[in-house]
Amino acid sequence: MRETLEKIKLLLLDVDGVMTDGRIVYDNNGGESKAFDVKDGHGLKLLQRAGIQVGIITGRQSFVVAKRAEELGIELLYQGVKDKLLPFREILEKLQLSPQEVAYVGDDVVDLPVMRQVGFAATVADALDDVKPYAQLVTKRAGGRGAVREVCDFILKESGRWPAVTDRYFKD
């Protein structure tokens, strides 16, 4: 596993059911809200500090997702995507990466085409059961409840990058 994770240069994420718990809440004015876990965000920032880029590929279009991506410094944002392989291939070409240099976190069958291509695939504890056999890691936490942080920490620790990005927190 270490050899696989040492190659990772990019983490791609689905949103609904991965970065969020999958619920979509509308207010009386038609506004949409989603809840993001702050620990997930810190995990993504740790990955970025380790030199791993982060991107989002999601089937829905949402202002709140764009806002969260901006807050986290995620420039690779693809929303309203019906076939996730198309932006995946575009990203590979744009960044000059091989599929083995990419990790992906998804939770539903629409994520499988990308999960089956990447070097490391993960899914969340409450993912569709049909998705779990395609993941090298099934998190203990549910989507939107720290699962992304769990994936980030796993990549950093298992690839040997954890000390470089966290030592300052453990020193006196």
C-alpha positions in Angstrom: 0.0 0.0 0.0 2.8 2.4 0.8 4.2 2.2 -2.7 0.8 2.9 -4.2 0.2 5.9 -1.9 3.6 7.4 -2.4 2.7 7.9 -6.0 -0.5 9.9 -5.3 -0.3 13.5 -6.5 -4.0 14.3 -6.6 -7.1 13.5 -4.6 -10.4 13.8 -6.4 -13.7 13.9 -4.4 -17.4 13.5 -5.0 -19.5 15.9 -2.9 -22.9 14.6 -2.0 -22.5 11.6 0.3 -18.7 12.1 0.5 -17.9 15.7 1.5 -21.5 16.0 2.9 -23.9 13.5 4.4 -25.8 13.5 1.1 -28.8 15.5 2.3 -29.8 18.6 0.4 -31.8 21.2 2.3 -33.9 23.9 0.5 -35.2 26.9 2.3 -38.5 28.7 1.5 -36.8 30.9 -1.0 -35.3 28.0 -3.0 -31.8 28.4 -1.5 -29.8 25.3 -1.0 -27.6 24.4 2.0 -25.2 21.6 2.7 -23.1 20.9 5.8 -19.3 20.3 5.5 -17.2 18.9 8.3 -14.4 21.3 9.3 -12.1 18.3 10.1 -12.4 17.2 6.5 -11.3 20.7 5.4 -8.3 20.6 7.6 -7.4 17.1 6.3 -7.5 18.5 2.7 -5.3 21.4 3.7 -2.8 19.0 5.2 -2.8 17.1 1.9 -2.2 20.3 0.0 0.8 21.1 2.3 2.2 17.7 1.5 2.1 18.6 -2.2 -1.0 16.7 -3.1 -3.5 18.6 -5.2 -7.3 18.3 -4.5 -10.1 18.4 -6.9 -13.9 18.0 -7.0 -16.1 16.2 -9.5 -19.8 16.3 -8.7 -23.0 15.6 -10.6 -24.9 18.6 -9.1 -24.3 22.3 -9.6 -24.2 24.3 -6.3 -23.1 27.7 -5.2 -22.2 26.3 -1.7 -19.9 23.7 -3.2 -18.1 26.5 -5.2 -17.8 28.5 -2.0 -16.4 25.6 0.0 -13.9 24.8 -2.8 -12.8 28.5 -2.8 -12.3 28.4 1.0 -10.1 25.3 0.7 -8.1 26.6 -2.3 -9.5 23.9 -4.6 -9.2 25.1 -8.2 -10.1 21.9 -9.9 -13.9 22.1 -9.6 -16.2 20.3 -12.0 -19.9 20.6 -11.3 -23.0 19.4 -13.1 -21.1 16.4 -14.5 -23.0 13.5 -15.9 -20.0 11.4 -16.9 -17.2 11.7 -14.4 -14.7 10.1 -16.7 -14.7 13.1 -19.0 -13.4 15.6 -16.4 -11.1 12.9 -15.0 -9.4 12.5 -18.3 -9.3 16.3 -18.8 -7.6 16.6 -15.4 -5.0 13.9 -16.2 -4.1 15.7 -19.4 -4.1 19.1 -17.8 -1.8 18.1 -14.9 0.2 15.5 -16.9 -0.7 12.7 -14.5 -1.2 9.0 -14.9 -4.3 7.4 -13.3 -2.0 5.7 -10.8 -1.1 9.1 -9.4 -4.7 9.9 -8.5 -6.8 8.9 -5.5 -10.6 9.2 -5.7 -13.4 9.1 -3.0 -16.9 8.2 -4.2 -20.0 6.7 -2.7 -22.4 5.7 -5.5 -22.4 3.8 -8.8 -21.8 7.0 -10.8 -18.3 7.1 -9.1 -17.3 3.6 -10.2 -16.0 4.4 -13.7 -13.4 6.7 -12.1 -12.8 4.5 -9.0 -11.9 1.7 -11.3 -9.3 3.8 -13.1 -7.3 5.4 -10.3 -4.3 4.2 -8.3 -6.2 4.4 -5.0 -10.0 4.4 -4.5 -11.8 5.0 -1.3 -15.4 5.1 -0.2 -17.3 6.1 2.9 -18.9 3.9 5.5 -22.4 4.6 4.4 -21.7 4.2 0.6 -23.8 2.0 -1.5 -22.9 -1.6 -0.8 -22.2 -2.2 -4.5 -19.4 0.4 -4.4 -17.5 -0.9 -1.5 -15.8 -3.9 -3.3 -14.1 -1.4 -5.7 -12.4 0.6 -2.9 -9.0 -0.1 -1.3 -10.3 1.8 1.8 -13.8 1.9 3.3 -13.8 4.5 6.0 -15.2 4.0 9.4 -16.9 7.4 9.3 -19.9 8.3 7.2 -19.9 10.9 4.4 -19.9 14.4 5.7 -19.0 13.2 9.1 -15.2 13.0 8.9 -14.8 10.4 6.2 -12.7 12.7 4.0 -10.4 13.5 6.9 -10.0 9.7 7.5 -8.9 9.3 3.8 -6.5 12.2 4.0 -4.9 11.0 7.2 -4.6 7.5 5.7 -2.9 8.7 2.6 -0.5 10.9 4.6 0.4 8.3 7.2 0.7 5.3 4.9 2.8 7.2 2.3 5.1 8.5 5.0 4.2 12.2 4.6 2.4 12.6 7.9 5.4 13.8 10.0 6.4 16.5 7.5 2.9 18.2 7.7 2.1 17.6 11.3 5.4 17.8 13.3 4.8 21.4 14.2 1.6 20.5 16.0 3.4 18.0 18.2 6.4 20.0 19.2 6.7 22.0 22.4 
